[in-house]
Amino acid sequence: MQQILKKDQEILLTIKRLGINGEGIGYYKRLAVFVPGLLPPEEAIVRITDVTNNYAKGEVVRIKIKAKKRVKPFCEHFGECGGCQIQHIAYDEQLSLKEEMLIQTLERFAGLDRTKYKINDMIGMKNPKYYRHKSQMPVRNSKYGLTTGLYKLNSNELVPITHCPIHAENINLITQPIIEILDKYEIFAFDSSTMRGLLRNIVIRESHQNGEIQVTLVITIYNRALQDVAREIIKIPNVVSVGISKNKDAKNVEVFGEEVEILVGKNSITEGIGDIRYDLKPKAFYQLNPSQAIKLYKHIKSHLDFEKDRIIIDAYCGAGAISMYLAPFVEKVYGIDVSEESIYSALHNKKANKFENTSFFKGEVANILPRIYDNKITPDVIVFDPPRSGIDDKTLDLLNRKPVSKIIYVSCNPSTLAKNIKQLSSKYNVGSITPFDMFPHTSHIETVVVLTKK
């Protein structure tokens, strides 16, 4: 098949929609062309950088017609750092474009007809800055000492950043003091090309409820100087816990190693919603945007009829945030998660909140859920909050063979959400669809879909 575009060719392109990675998408003789930094309905001269039979990629040479909703990015690193993709779009337009992106994905992969389903307006933020209460910053060596930041998009190249307007302010305030302490004790960054150095990442989490800060240094090998480092870091205001996690494998893309060892301070920090307390160990999952998480949990609760929705399964439960939030209103909640630290935190939170009607199981949902069924436990509702890969095929098969009355699906990936909905469509009707903007200025979309048994 002859290609209609060539690399380095310049074309005039009109952007029609936003792509799932935040890029503008236009069409040249029906071939989709993806261009970062553009938004609909802009018209631009684009240089082609890559061509396949199904699509092409390009870069902006010159914008001829700018969108009215284009704004100046508020971060000096935008366009270089890969953390945010759509800061150049006014926030109200970000929400509109994300809604349209979700609808198109559901139409394409789930076969949903937008005229037959009500998709609610996206629930956004009043102040969409400084919302992320956890940072995971890689480190590099420089001639001036350690530097930290975020990676360029689709690369392993570090962009040095001392202040991120997405991270919570207190995280920004303590990052540089931590770097200075590490430099003082000559803790060098791990270099995968030479296999020397020991520090890989600095992970900082702040409690939205009480301001407690947890610091974890991800290392390759232990050094006795780390004990002295920890004693100085915990003197930084609000820091209550300093730990290390060994991640020796240079090819391992995960941030943490298998375990976290607390060197100084508390084993966990305390989060909470109202009177409900969540004690979180460093690896335990909790929403990175706590203020939006509260809205999300309230929305889930609003779709439960507590007269008949008495037994709940919280699949991919993390530290049990949803389980604890629903526990006071139902007869029984069963939580499932594969993470040992998450289940440890969930069990601890059960005890701290005195919720005797909650039980938690460590393991894959695909393995634990059939066991619950085998024990003649019939859930009224299953809440799913899976990773980006979505619900696994084995679990989908079980849901189709033994349908439950209601599924509340919390998704962070519209594509896998749509595919899973299609796989469940023979046994379930799609009800409410509500998107949440958990990560403003990025292309990510969180969606809550309510499915009811046919």
PEWOQUI-V802723 format. One record per residue. RES is the residue in three letters. PHI is phi in whole degrees, 0 to 359 (NA if undefined). NEAR is the number of other ideal C-beta (glycine too) atoms within 8 Angstrom. Layout:
res | phi | near
RES | PHI | NEAR
RES | PHI | NEAR
This chain:
res | phi | near
MET | NA | 3
GLN | 285 | 3
GLN | 281 | 7
ILE | 272 | 6
LEU | 233 | 11
LYS | 234 | 7
LYS | 300 | 7
ASP | 76 | 7
GLN | 290 | 8
GLU | 256 | 8
ILE | 225 | 11
LEU | 267 | 8
LEU | 228 | 13
THR | 255 | 8
ILE | 278 | 15
LYS | 259 | 8
ARG | 202 | 11
LEU | 259 | 14
GLY | 273 | 11
ILE | 293 | 8
ASN | 256 | 8
GLY | 88 | 10
GLU | 275 | 12
GLY | 281 | 15
ILE | 237 | 13
GLY | 236 | 13
TYR | 229 | 9
TYR | 245 | 11
LYS | 51 | 5
ARG | 74 | 4
LEU | 271 | 11
ALA | 291 | 9
VAL | 237 | 17
PHE | 262 | 13
VAL | 226 | 17
PRO | 299 | 11
GLY | 91 | 8
LEU | 252 | 12
LEU | 218 | 14
PRO | 291 | 10
PRO | 254 | 8
GLU | 294 | 14
GLU | 240 | 10
ALA | 213 | 15
ILE | 277 | 11
VAL | 237 | 15
ARG | 263 | 10
ILE | 286 | 16
THR | 251 | 8
ASP | 201 | 7
VAL | 225 | 9
THR | 234 | 6
ASN | 291 | 4
ASN | 255 | 5
TYR | 197 | 8
ALA | 226 | 13
LYS | 241 | 11
GLY | 213 | 13
GLU | 229 | 9
VAL | 285 | 11
VAL | 264 | 8
ARG | 201 | 6
ILE | 273 | 9
LYS | 270 | 7
ILE | 231 | 8
LYS | 273 | 6
ALA | 288 | 11
LYS | 295 | 4
LYS | 268 | 9
ARG | 286 | 10
VAL | 231 | 8
LYS | 282 | 4
PRO | 301 | 9
PHE | 273 | 7
CYS | 252 | 11
GLU | 294 | 3
HIS | 265 | 11
PHE | 298 | 11
GLY | 95 | 6
GLU | 253 | 6
CYS | 285 | 15
GLY | 269 | 9
GLY | 291 | 8
CYS | 244 | 11
GLN | 242 | 12
ILE | 228 | 13
GLN | 295 | 11
HIS | 280 | 10
ILE | 247 | 13
ALA | 306 | 8
TYR | 298 | 10
ASP | 297 | 7
GLU | 285 | 11
GLN | 305 | 13
LEU | 297 | 12
SER | 296 | 8
LEU | 293 | 14
LYS | 293 | 14
GLU | 302 | 12
GLU | 295 | 10
MET | 300 | 15
LEU | 297 | 14
ILE | 300 | 10
GLN | 296 | 9
THR | 292 | 14
LEU | 294 | 17
GLU | 294 | 11
ARG | 288 | 7
PHE | 261 | 10
ALA | 254 | 13
GLY | 73 | 7
LEU | 282 | 11
ASP | 264 | 7
ARG | 300 | 9
THR | 283 | 4
LYS | 254 | 5
TYR | 230 | 10
LYS | 271 | 5
ILE | 256 | 11
ASN | 291 | 9
ASP | 299 | 5
MET | 295 | 11
ILE | 270 | 11
GLY | 257 | 9
MET | 243 | 9
LYS | 289 | 4
ASN | 235 | 6
PRO | 276 | 10
LYS | 227 | 8
TYR | 52 | 9
TYR | 260 | 13
ARG | 272 | 13
HIS | 263 | 12
LYS | 212 | 10
SER | 241 | 12
GLN | 231 | 8
MET | 255 | 13
PRO | 290 | 11
VAL | 233 | 14
ARG | 220 | 11
ASN | 273 | 10
SER | 225 | 8
LYS | 291 | 2
TYR | 259 | 4
GLY | 118 | 7
LEU | 291 | 14
THR | 225 | 12
THR | 229 | 13
GLY | 172 | 13
LEU | 226 | 12
TYR | 281 | 12
LYS | 295 | 10
LEU | 301 | 8
ASN | 56 | 4
SER | 211 | 7
ASN | 250 | 4
GLU | 267 | 6
LEU | 276 | 13
VAL | 261 | 11
PRO | 297 | 9
ILE | 222 | 11
THR | 259 | 6
HIS | 216 | 5
CYS | 248 | 12
PRO | 286 | 8
ILE | 261 | 11
HIS | 290 | 10
ALA | 304 | 11
GLU | 304 | 7
ASN | 294 | 10
ILE | 292 | 16
ASN | 300 | 11
LEU | 293 | 7
ILE | 260 | 15
THR | 298 | 14
GLN | 294 | 7
PRO | 302 | 10
ILE | 295 | 13
ILE | 301 | 14
GLU | 295 | 8
ILE | 294 | 11
LEU | 298 | 12
ASP | 297 | 10
LYS | 303 | 7
TYR | 263 | 10
GLU | 54 | 6
ILE | 270 | 12
PHE | 266 | 10
ALA | 288 | 10
PHE | 289 | 12
ASP | 246 | 9
SER | 291 | 6
SER | 283 | 4
THR | 254 | 6
MET | 61 | 6
ARG | 241 | 6
GLY | 92 | 10
LEU | 228 | 10
LEU | 267 | 15
ARG | 252 | 11
ASN | 215 | 11
ILE | 245 | 16
VAL | 249 | 15
ILE | 233 | 15
ARG | 233 | 12
GLU | 245 | 15
SER | 287 | 13
HIS | 290 | 8
GLN | 279 | 8
ASN | 231 | 6
GLY | 82 | 8
GLU | 298 | 12
ILE | 238 | 17
GLN | 243 | 16
VAL | 242 | 14
THR | 233 | 14
LEU | 262 | 15
VAL | 269 | 14
ILE | 232 | 15
THR | 263 | 10
ILE | 221 | 7
TYR | 277 | 7
ASN | 229 | 8
ARG | 299 | 6
ALA | 295 | 9
LEU | 297 | 14
GLN | 295 | 9
ASP | 291 | 9
VAL | 302 | 14
ALA | 298 | 13
ARG | 297 | 9
GLU | 278 | 9
ILE | 298 | 14
ILE | 289 | 12
LYS | 280 | 6
ILE | 294 | 10
PRO | 309 | 4
ASN | 80 | 10
VAL | 285 | 14
VAL | 240 | 10
SER | 207 | 17
VAL | 227 | 14
GLY | 224 | 14
ILE | 230 | 13
SER | 224 | 15
LYS | 273 | 11
ASN | 231 | 13
LYS | 280 | 7
ASP | 284 | 5
ALA | 296 | 8
LYS | 270 | 4
ASN | 287 | 7
VAL | 277 | 3
GLU | 291 | 6
VAL | 286 | 7
PHE | 279 | 12
GLY | 277 | 11
GLU | 292 | 4
GLU | 229 | 6
VAL | 238 | 13
GLU | 251 | 7
ILE | 279 | 10
LEU | 272 | 10
VAL | 215 | 10
GLY | 94 | 9
LYS | 281 | 9
ASN | 286 | 5
SER | 211 | 12
ILE | 246 | 14
THR | 253 | 12
GLU | 255 | 13
GLY | 182 | 10
ILE | 232 | 10
GLY | 61 | 4
ASP | 272 | 4
ILE | 273 | 9
ARG | 252 | 10
TYR | 237 | 15
ASP | 268 | 13
LEU | 244 | 15
LYS | 284 | 11
PRO | 305 | 14
LYS | 268 | 9
ALA | 291 | 15
PHE | 281 | 7
TYR | 210 | 12
GLN | 304 | 9
LEU | 285 | 9
ASN | 244 | 11
PRO | 299 | 12
SER | 293 | 9
GLN | 285 | 15
ALA | 300 | 13
ILE | 299 | 9
LYS | 297 | 10
LEU | 297 | 14
TYR | 293 | 12
LYS | 297 | 8
HIS | 293 | 12
ILE | 301 | 15
LYS | 300 | 10
SER | 293 | 6
HIS | 262 | 9
LEU | 252 | 12
ASP | 259 | 5
PHE | 286 | 8
GLU | 282 | 4
LYS | 240 | 7
ASP | 272 | 13
ARG | 258 | 9
ILE | 244 | 14
ILE | 242 | 17
ILE | 249 | 14
ASP | 255 | 15
ALA | 274 | 13
TYR | 61 | 11
CYS | 281 | 16
GLY | 59 | 14
ALA | 278 | 14
GLY | 88 | 17
ALA | 299 | 14
ILE | 292 | 12
SER | 305 | 15
MET | 293 | 14
TYR | 294 | 11
LEU | 267 | 15
ALA | 307 | 12
PRO | 294 | 5
PHE | 250 | 7
VAL | 233 | 14
GLU | 281 | 5
LYS | 205 | 10
VAL | 233 | 15
TYR | 248 | 15
GLY | 254 | 15
ILE | 229 | 14
ASP | 203 | 13
VAL | 278 | 6
SER | 279 | 11
GLU | 296 | 6
GLU | 293 | 11
SER | 296 | 15
ILE | 292 | 13
TYR | 302 | 10
SER | 295 | 17
ALA | 297 | 18
LEU | 294 | 9
HIS | 296 | 10
ASN | 293 | 14
LYS | 302 | 13
LYS | 292 | 7
ALA | 295 | 8
ASN | 266 | 10
LYS | 58 | 5
PHE | 263 | 10
GLU | 285 | 5
ASN | 267 | 8
THR | 241 | 15
SER | 226 | 7
PHE | 230 | 15
PHE | 232 | 11
LYS | 269 | 8
GLY | 153 | 8
GLU | 291 | 7
VAL | 304 | 14
ALA | 299 | 9
ASN | 265 | 8
ILE | 282 | 11
LEU | 301 | 13
PRO | 299 | 9
ARG | 293 | 9
ILE | 297 | 12
TYR | 299 | 11
ASP | 296 | 6
ASN | 275 | 6
LYS | 61 | 5
ILE | 262 | 8
THR | 253 | 7
PRO | 287 | 11
ASP | 276 | 11
VAL | 219 | 14
ILE | 242 | 12
VAL | 261 | 14
PHE | 251 | 11
ASP | 226 | 10
PRO | 281 | 11
PRO | 292 | 6
ARG | 300 | 6
SER | 288 | 7
GLY | 83 | 12
ILE | 281 | 11
ASP | 287 | 10
ASP | 297 | 6
LYS | 296 | 7
THR | 290 | 12
LEU | 300 | 12
ASP | 297 | 8
LEU | 297 | 11
LEU | 295 | 15
ASN | 281 | 10
ARG | 284 | 6
LYS | 231 | 6
PRO | 297 | 10
VAL | 260 | 12
SER | 297 | 9
LYS | 210 | 13
ILE | 240 | 14
ILE | 249 | 14
TYR | 255 | 14
VAL | 258 | 12
SER | 242 | 14
CYS | 253 | 9
ASN | 218 | 9
PRO | 303 | 13
SER | 294 | 9
THR | 289 | 13
LEU | 301 | 16
ALA | 298 | 14
LYS | 295 | 11
ASN | 294 | 13
ILE | 300 | 15
LYS | 297 | 10
GLN | 292 | 9
LEU | 260 | 13
SER | 292 | 10
SER | 285 | 6
LYS | 246 | 9
TYR | 228 | 13
ASN | 265 | 7
VAL | 274 | 11
GLY | 255 | 8
SER | 289 | 9
ILE | 232 | 15
THR | 227 | 11
PRO | 274 | 15
PHE | 236 | 14
ASP | 265 | 16
MET | 282 | 12
PHE | 227 | 10
PRO | 306 | 11
HIS | 74 | 11
THR | 243 | 10
SER | 275 | 12
HIS | 288 | 7
ILE | 229 | 13
GLU | 257 | 14
THR | 226 | 14
VAL | 249 | 16
VAL | 241 | 14
VAL | 258 | 13
LEU | 246 | 13
THR | 239 | 10
LYS | 296 | 9
LYS | 289 | 7
